[in-house]
Amino acid sequence: MIRIIAGETRSEAEKYNFAAAQTNGKILCFVDPNLKPLSKDWLKEMASFAFQKEIGAVGAKLLYADKSILHGGLVVGMNGLVGIAHHCLPQDDNGNIARTQVINNFSAVSISCFATRRETFQSVGGFDAENLPNKFFDADFCLKLRERNYRIVFTPYAALIQIDEKKRLNLQKIPTAAEKNYFARKWKKFVERDPFYNLNLSKKAADFSINV
């Protein structure tokens, strides 16, 4: 059964919270309609990780229309906030120690294609629509799970491509000053030290270059 849920007047975080409340499945999978799957079993791949009790959330490999990397996981602390791992590298580039091509852990993944168990989602109160209505609510959610020792997984075997580059994914939108300030204050320890990003790498670039 397909259900159409209207939420035009809500913020992005509110829309996702509202949509989750209208469903009853064990797994919640949020996918931007401006993405087209490239891998046949992308949903099965994401659900297979989301079902695992030690995993809090799982994100997919997202590509621009030219097949460069739009999302390869999120790095907390990039430019003082949140950055995109391996952003704009070619699809087949291995990136840092082949992390674009293998299943691995990050501190956060993007809501643009994101799966989690319903019980896990509810345990932290869903997305923070009050303080992070349109941006960083996905990273905030993941960091709340990290504090509970859940893993946040990125899998390149669930791959999707952006259909219309004129329509921005949440990943591409600009946060407000209030959202920036709230996130930076709340997650200061992760901004200063993302455990899944080497201290010797630059926080100014998304290419995992050495900090010099």
Buried (B, 14 or more C-beta within 10 A) or exposed (E): EEEEEEBEEBBBBBBBBBBBEEEEEEBBBBBBEBBEBBBEEBBEBBBBBBEEEEBBBBBBBBBBEEBBBBBBBBBBBBEBBBBBBBBBBBBEBEBBEEBBBEBBBBBBBBBBBBBBBBEBBEBBEBBBBEBBBBBBBBBBBBBBBBEEEBBBBBBBBBBBBBEEEEEBBBBBEEBEEEBBEBBBEBBEEBBEEBEBBEEEBBBEEBBBEEEE
